[in-house]
Every structure is written in structure tokens, then in C-alpha cells.
Amino acid sequence: MADEPAGRKILSFLKGTGGEPSRLWIAGAALVLVILSFRSCASIEAGQVAVRINNITGSTEVITQPGLILKLPGIHNVYLLDSSPQTFHLRGTENKSVLEGKELNVRASDGSSFAFNDTTLLFRAIPSSADETLRDSGLDHAYYEWMLPYARAILRDEFGRESTISVSNPTSFAAAEQRARTRLNKTLGAHGIEITSIVTPRPRFSAEYENLIESRNQTENQLAVIDSELQRAKTERDRKLAEVERDQNKVIQTKRAELESQLATAWTQQTQTHREVDTYKIEKLASGQAQRSASKSTSEQLKGQLQAEYESRKAEIDAFRNQPVERVMERLGERLKGVTIDIQPFRNDGNPQRVQLENVGGAK
């Protein structure tokens, strides 16, 4: 009985009293408003991207900021796409899922084959291209389907460009990985997918080839040791050459100092010699000039004497020339005094006899 008045009071409160409007409509409206508010909002978590499509205009909007976004019922459709990093594997003997295919087998450029036990690709949906990814691939994780065919084909092509020798070289192997990543991003980028990393183990060859690789590695280690010894020997050689050069530089510097000292002495001696030569030259020139002057004076005197004697002789000759023949013969006799003349008769025949002239006495 006590409950009936309470129930009537609640019912009368909801229906309203005294002509007031029914509060039941107000509660219903509030409930509808709350339901519409929840249905008009969508939540974006970290690692997700939303694509909001306007059903009236057909435009699309990509929203990458986490939080609540407005979604008007009947006007907007909002689709969420996972853009967090994903992992794709190529391992095992068979395909297990869209994110795990069988191991990668490669035919090398030299005709041999090798395989990778576990090839891992890290990828994600490109947030800014989420609308294209959604339009091209579909909802949710449908874009995973692009990974298996493209990854296997491109990795096999790029690693197949290498030979079994170059693929074992870390530098060539890294270049092949970079080429594969570039091609994958170019191809998968058209579908809104980005490859962020490629992780490949060491290639697996046949047992015989593995043994050859091990042998080659040992040889390379020996070569590394030899190279180290060569480098050490080169360092030791450079050190000894530096020591020899240093010692020889000392010898050269000492010898140069000695030679420069000798050169300075020689220059001094040369200067002194030039000075002495100049002095001697001056003295000799002065002495020669004096002797020349004296000789010239003497020659002038002798010239005068000779001229006087010449004139005297000439006068005598002229006087002798004018004398009679008898006087000349007398003088000739004086000159030929003491001279014996042997005169032989002359005859004109083809065999002339000897004629001898002898000087007797001191006549000339």
C-alpha cells in the first residue's frame, strides 16, 4: 500500500501536473540526443588514420590526428585504416597467410641458386594516401594482399642480378637491398604502401658451396693477416726511412755548413786575390809606363845619333863618290891589304875548271 502512492507520484511527475508538458518527452529527447551524439563521433587511436567521405559532395578527407572527429549520420561515412608498422615474412616451405609466405629462393646471375631462411619486410600504410589505399585495396587490412606477389617478385629479381660471389659481399648485398627497397616503394607506393626496412639473413647455398665459402673466408682472413703484416712492415719501413732521412739531413746540413764556410773563405780569398792582382796590375802598368817613357826617350836619343851617323856616312860616301879612280883604287887596296887572290885562266869550254879564292891574312 505504501508503494502505490510513491509510484503514482513518479508517474504524475513524468506526465506533468497542473497543465505542464509531459516530462516523458523531454527524457526521450535527451536519450535520442545522447545516442545521436555517440553516433555522430568517431574515435581515432594512435597508429590509425581516418577517411571521412561526404556522401553529398563525394569529397574525401584524410585525418591523421588521433582523437574524436565529427561524423554526421547519413551525410558522412568514416573508415579507419591501420597505419602502424606491420611485419611481412618470407620463411618456411609454404604460404601461411597474407603476411607470411614461403622462403625466398633466388636464381643468381651465374646460374647457381641460393635461398634466404627468413626475409623480413617492415611496411605500413602511408597515412597521407589513406583515401587512395582505401579506394584501391578496400577496408581494414585488405592492403596486405599486395605484399606477397610484389615482394617475392621484386626481391627475386634484384638479388638475382648478383652472382654467388657478389651476393656474399656485404657491399654488393646492401646495394641489392637498396635497389629492391626502391623498386618496392615505387610499385607499392601506387597502392598507398611504404616499405620502411628490409631485413635479410645471410644467403644459404648448397653444402659444397658453403664449404667453398668457408674456405674463401679463411683465405680472406689469411689475406687480412698478410695485409696487416704488410701494413706493419710499411710502417716500420717508413719509420726507418724517416730515421735515415733525419740522419742524412743532419749530415747534409753539416756538410752544407762546411761548404758554405769554405765558399765564404774562397770568396774572401778571391776578393783578396783580385785586390792583389789589381795592385800588381797598377804597379806593373806604372812601371811599364815608366819603362816605356825611358825607352822612348832612349830611342829618341838613338834615333838622333843614328841620324847624325847616317848623315856623316852619307857625307863620306858622297865625298868618296866624287873622288878620282886612283883614289878609289888606293882605298880599295887598303881594304884588300893582306888578301891573296888566286886567279885562274879562263877558257870557254863545257867542263870549266875549279876556281878557288882563298883569303890570306886578316883582311875582310
C-alpha positions as CSV (number, residue, x, y, z in Angstrom):
1,M,0.0,0.0,0.0
2,A,2.9,2.3,0.8
3,D,4.4,1.7,-2.7
4,E,1.3,2.8,-4.6
5,P,1.5,6.5,-3.6
6,A,5.2,6.6,-4.5
7,G,4.6,5.0,-7.9
8,R,1.7,7.4,-8.5
9,K,3.9,10.3,-7.6
10,I,6.6,9.3,-10.1
11,L,4.0,8.8,-12.8
12,S,2.4,12.1,-12.1
13,F,5.8,13.8,-12.2
14,L,6.6,12.3,-15.6
15,K,3.1,13.2,-17.0
16,G,3.2,16.7,-15.5
17,T,0.7,18.3,-13.2
18,G,-1.3,21.4,-13.4
19,G,-1.2,21.7,-17.2
20,E,2.6,21.3,-17.5
21,P,4.0,19.4,-20.6
22,S,4.9,15.8,-20.1
23,R,8.4,15.3,-18.9
24,L,8.5,11.9,-20.6
25,W,9.0,13.6,-24.0
26,I,11.9,15.6,-22.5
27,A,13.6,12.4,-21.2
28,G,13.1,10.7,-24.6
29,A,14.5,13.6,-26.4
30,A,17.6,13.7,-24.2
31,L,18.1,10.0,-24.7
32,V,17.9,10.4,-28.5
33,L,20.3,13.3,-28.3
34,V,22.8,11.2,-26.4
35,I,22.5,8.4,-28.9
36,L,22.9,10.8,-31.9
37,S,26.0,12.4,-30.2
38,F,27.7,9.0,-29.9
39,R,26.8,8.0,-33.4
40,S,28.0,11.4,-34.7
41,C,31.5,11.0,-33.4
42,A,34.3,8.6,-34.3
43,S,37.5,8.0,-32.3
44,I,40.9,7.8,-34.0
45,E,43.5,5.9,-32.0
46,A,47.3,6.2,-32.3
47,G,48.5,4.3,-35.3
48,Q,45.2,4.8,-37.1
49,V,44.1,7.2,-39.9
50,A,40.6,8.1,-40.7
51,V,39.0,8.7,-44.1
52,R,35.8,10.8,-43.9
53,I,33.6,10.7,-47.0
54,N,31.0,13.3,-47.7
55,N,28.1,11.4,-49.3
56,I,26.6,14.6,-50.7
57,T,29.6,16.1,-52.4
58,G,31.6,12.8,-52.8
59,S,34.7,14.5,-51.4
60,T,37.2,12.6,-49.1
61,E,39.2,13.9,-46.2
62,V,42.2,12.1,-44.6
63,I,42.5,12.7,-40.8
64,T,45.7,11.6,-39.2
65,Q,45.4,13.3,-35.8
66,P,44.3,11.0,-33.0
67,G,41.1,12.0,-31.2
68,L,37.3,12.4,-31.9
69,I,36.1,13.6,-35.2
70,L,32.6,14.6,-36.3
71,K,30.5,12.1,-38.3
72,L,27.0,13.3,-39.3
73,P,24.7,10.4,-39.8
74,G,23.6,10.0,-43.3
75,I,26.0,12.7,-44.5
76,H,29.4,11.3,-43.5
77,N,30.9,7.8,-43.6
78,V,34.2,7.4,-41.6
79,Y,36.5,4.5,-42.3
80,L,39.5,3.7,-40.1
81,L,42.7,2.3,-41.5
82,D,45.6,0.8,-39.6
83,S,48.8,2.8,-40.4
84,S,51.0,1.3,-37.7
85,P,54.2,-0.6,-38.8
86,Q,53.5,-4.2,-39.9
87,T,55.8,-7.1,-40.5
88,F,55.8,-9.4,-43.5
89,H,57.9,-12.6,-43.6
90,L,59.1,-15.0,-46.3
91,R,60.0,-18.2,-44.5
92,G,59.2,-21.8,-44.3
93,T,58.1,-24.2,-47.0
94,E,54.6,-22.9,-47.7
95,N,52.4,-19.8,-47.7
96,K,50.6,-19.5,-44.4
97,S,48.9,-16.1,-44.5
98,V,48.9,-12.8,-46.3
99,L,51.8,-11.7,-44.0
100,E,53.8,-14.9,-44.2
101,G,54.9,-16.6,-47.4
102,K,57.3,-19.4,-48.1
103,E,61.0,-18.7,-48.1
104,L,62.7,-16.7,-50.9
105,N,64.7,-18.8,-53.5
106,V,66.8,-16.9,-55.9
107,R,68.5,-17.8,-59.2
108,A,71.8,-16.0,-59.3
109,S,73.2,-14.3,-62.5
110,D,75.9,-17.1,-62.8
111,G,73.2,-19.8,-62.9
112,S,73.6,-21.0,-59.3
113,S,70.9,-20.8,-56.7
114,F,70.7,-19.6,-53.1
115,A,67.9,-19.0,-50.5
116,F,67.1,-16.9,-47.5
117,N,65.8,-18.6,-44.4
118,D,63.8,-15.7,-43.1
119,T,63.3,-12.4,-45.1
120,T,61.5,-9.7,-43.2
121,L,59.9,-6.6,-44.6
122,L,58.6,-3.8,-42.4
123,F,55.9,-1.8,-44.0
124,R,52.9,0.4,-43.3
125,A,50.0,2.2,-45.0
126,I,51.0,5.7,-46.0
127,P,48.8,8.0,-43.8
128,S,48.6,10.8,-46.3
129,S,47.4,8.4,-49.0
130,A,44.9,6.6,-46.9
131,D,42.0,7.5,-49.2
132,E,43.8,6.0,-52.2
133,T,44.7,2.9,-50.2
134,L,41.0,2.5,-49.2
135,R,39.8,3.1,-52.7
136,D,42.4,0.8,-54.3
137,S,42.5,-2.1,-51.7
138,G,39.3,-2.0,-49.6
139,L,38.6,-1.8,-45.9
140,D,40.6,-2.8,-42.9
141,H,43.7,-4.8,-43.8
142,A,42.9,-5.6,-47.4
143,Y,46.1,-3.7,-48.5
144,Y,48.1,-6.6,-47.0
145,E,47.2,-8.6,-50.1
146,W,49.7,-6.5,-52.2
147,M,52.7,-7.6,-50.3
148,L,53.2,-11.3,-51.2
149,P,53.3,-11.1,-55.0
150,Y,55.2,-7.9,-55.3
151,A,57.7,-8.6,-52.5
152,R,58.6,-12.1,-53.8
153,A,59.0,-11.0,-57.4
154,I,61.0,-7.8,-56.8
155,L,63.3,-9.3,-54.2
156,R,64.0,-12.3,-56.5
157,D,64.7,-10.0,-59.5
158,E,67.1,-7.7,-57.6
159,F,69.0,-10.3,-55.7
160,G,69.1,-12.4,-58.9
161,R,71.2,-9.7,-60.6
162,E,74.0,-10.6,-58.3
163,S,76.3,-13.6,-58.6
164,T,77.0,-16.0,-55.8
165,I,80.3,-14.2,-55.2
166,S,78.9,-10.7,-55.2
167,V,75.9,-11.6,-53.0
168,S,78.4,-12.8,-50.3
169,N,80.0,-9.3,-50.4
170,P,78.3,-7.1,-47.8
171,T,78.7,-4.0,-50.0
172,S,77.1,-5.6,-53.1
173,F,74.4,-7.2,-50.9
174,A,73.5,-3.9,-49.3
175,A,73.3,-2.3,-52.8
176,A,70.9,-5.1,-53.9
177,E,68.7,-4.5,-50.8
178,Q,68.6,-0.8,-51.6
179,R,67.6,-1.4,-55.2
180,A,64.8,-3.8,-54.0
181,R,63.5,-1.3,-51.5
182,T,63.4,1.5,-54.1
183,R,61.5,-0.7,-56.6
184,L,59.1,-1.9,-53.9
185,N,58.3,1.6,-52.7
186,K,57.8,2.8,-56.3
187,T,55.5,-0.1,-57.1
188,L,53.6,-0.4,-53.7
189,G,53.5,3.4,-53.3
190,A,50.9,3.5,-56.0
191,H,48.7,1.4,-53.7
192,G,49.5,3.5,-50.6
193,I,52.0,1.2,-49.0
194,E,55.6,2.1,-47.9
195,I,58.4,-0.3,-47.2
196,T,60.4,1.1,-44.3
197,S,63.0,-1.7,-43.9
198,I,64.2,-4.9,-45.4
199,V,66.0,-7.4,-43.2
200,T,67.6,-10.4,-44.9
201,P,69.8,-13.1,-43.3
202,R,73.0,-14.4,-44.9
203,P,72.2,-16.3,-48.1
204,R,72.1,-20.1,-47.8
205,F,73.9,-22.1,-50.5
206,S,74.5,-25.8,-51.1
207,A,76.7,-27.7,-48.7
208,E,79.6,-27.8,-51.2
209,Y,79.3,-24.2,-51.9
210,E,79.1,-23.4,-48.2
211,N,82.4,-25.2,-47.8
212,L,83.9,-23.2,-50.6
213,I,82.7,-20.0,-48.9
214,E,84.2,-21.1,-45.6
215,S,87.5,-21.8,-47.4
216,R,87.3,-18.5,-49.1
217,N,86.7,-16.7,-45.8
218,Q,89.7,-18.5,-44.3
219,T,91.8,-17.3,-47.2
220,E,90.4,-13.8,-46.9
221,N,91.3,-13.9,-43.2
222,Q,94.8,-15.0,-44.1
223,L,95.0,-12.2,-46.6
224,A,93.9,-9.8,-43.9
225,V,96.7,-11.1,-41.7
226,I,99.2,-10.7,-44.6
227,D,97.8,-7.2,-45.3
228,S,98.2,-6.3,-41.6
229,E,101.8,-7.6,-41.7
230,L,102.4,-5.6,-44.9
231,Q,101.0,-2.5,-43.3
232,R,103.2,-3.1,-40.2
233,A,106.2,-3.6,-42.4
234,K,105.3,-0.5,-44.4
235,T,105.0,1.4,-41.1
236,E,108.4,0.1,-40.0
237,R,109.9,0.9,-43.4
238,D,108.5,4.4,-43.2
239,R,109.9,4.8,-39.7
240,K,113.4,3.7,-40.7
241,L,113.3,5.8,-43.8
242,A,112.3,8.8,-41.6
243,E,115.3,8.0,-39.3
244,V,117.7,7.7,-42.3
245,E,116.3,10.9,-43.8
246,R,116.7,12.6,-40.5
247,D,120.3,11.4,-40.1
248,Q,121.2,12.2,-43.6
249,N,119.6,15.6,-43.2
250,K,122.0,16.2,-40.3
251,V,124.9,15.1,-42.5
252,I,123.7,17.3,-45.3
253,Q,123.2,20.3,-43.0
254,T,126.7,19.8,-41.6
255,K,128.3,19.4,-45.0
256,R,126.3,22.3,-46.3
257,A,127.6,24.4,-43.4
258,E,131.2,23.3,-44.1
259,L,130.8,24.0,-47.8
260,E,129.2,27.4,-47.1
261,S,132.1,28.2,-44.8
262,Q,134.6,27.1,-47.5
263,L,132.7,29.1,-50.1
264,A,132.9,32.2,-47.9
265,T,136.6,31.6,-47.4
266,A,137.0,31.1,-51.2
267,W,135.1,34.3,-51.8
268,T,137.3,36.2,-49.4
269,Q,140.5,34.7,-50.9
270,Q,139.1,35.6,-54.4
271,T,138.5,39.1,-53.3
272,Q,141.9,39.4,-51.8
273,T,143.5,37.9,-54.9
274,H,141.5,40.3,-57.1
275,R,142.8,43.1,-54.9
276,E,146.4,41.9,-55.1
277,V,146.0,41.4,-58.9
278,D,144.7,44.9,-59.3
279,T,147.5,46.3,-57.2
280,Y,150.1,44.3,-59.1
281,K,148.5,45.4,-62.4
282,I,148.6,49.0,-61.3
283,E,152.2,48.7,-60.2
284,K,153.2,46.9,-63.4
285,L,151.3,49.4,-65.6
286,A,153.1,52.2,-63.8
287,S,156.4,50.5,-64.1
288,G,155.7,49.7,-67.8
289,Q,154.7,53.3,-68.5
290,A,157.9,54.5,-66.8
291,Q,160.0,52.0,-68.8
292,R,158.2,52.9,-72.0
293,S,158.8,56.5,-71.4
294,A,162.5,55.8,-70.7
295,S,162.8,53.5,-73.7
296,K,161.0,56.1,-75.8
297,S,163.4,58.8,-74.6
298,T,166.4,56.5,-75.3
299,S,165.0,55.6,-78.7
300,E,164.7,59.3,-79.5
301,Q,168.3,59.8,-78.5
302,L,169.5,56.8,-80.5
303,K,167.4,58.0,-83.4
304,G,169.2,61.3,-83.3
305,Q,172.6,59.6,-83.0
306,L,171.8,57.3,-85.9
307,Q,170.5,60.1,-87.9
308,A,173.8,62.0,-87.2
309,E,175.9,59.0,-88.1
310,Y,173.8,58.4,-91.2
311,E,174.4,61.9,-92.3
312,S,178.1,61.6,-91.5
313,R,178.3,58.3,-93.5
314,K,176.3,59.8,-96.3
315,A,178.6,62.7,-96.5
316,E,181.6,60.4,-96.6
317,I,180.0,58.3,-99.4
318,D,179.2,61.4,-101.3
319,A,182.7,62.7,-100.9
320,F,184.1,59.3,-101.9
321,R,181.9,59.1,-104.9
322,N,183.3,62.4,-106.2
323,Q,187.0,61.3,-105.8
324,P,189.1,60.1,-108.8
325,V,189.5,56.5,-109.8
326,E,193.0,56.4,-108.5
327,R,191.9,57.4,-105.1
328,V,189.2,54.8,-105.1
329,M,191.6,52.1,-106.1
330,E,194.0,53.2,-103.4
331,R,191.3,52.9,-100.9
332,L,190.4,49.5,-102.3
333,G,193.9,48.4,-102.0
334,E,194.0,49.5,-98.4
335,R,190.9,47.4,-97.8
336,L,192.3,44.4,-99.6
337,K,195.7,44.6,-97.9
338,G,196.8,41.1,-96.8
339,V,194.3,39.3,-99.1
340,T,195.7,36.7,-101.6
341,I,193.8,36.4,-104.8
342,D,194.3,33.2,-106.9
343,I,193.4,33.9,-110.4
344,Q,193.0,31.1,-112.9
345,P,193.0,31.5,-116.6
346,F,189.6,31.4,-118.2
347,R,188.5,29.3,-121.1
348,N,185.2,28.8,-122.6
349,D,184.5,25.0,-122.6
350,G,181.8,22.7,-121.5
351,N,183.9,21.5,-118.5
352,P,185.1,24.5,-116.6
353,Q,187.9,24.1,-114.1
354,R,187.6,24.9,-110.5
355,V,188.2,28.5,-109.4
356,Q,189.3,28.8,-105.8
357,L,189.5,32.1,-103.9
358,E,191.5,32.0,-100.6
359,N,191.7,34.7,-98.1
360,V,195.1,35.1,-96.7
361,G,195.6,37.2,-93.6
362,G,193.0,39.0,-91.6
363,A,191.5,41.1,-94.4
364,K,187.8,41.0,-94.7
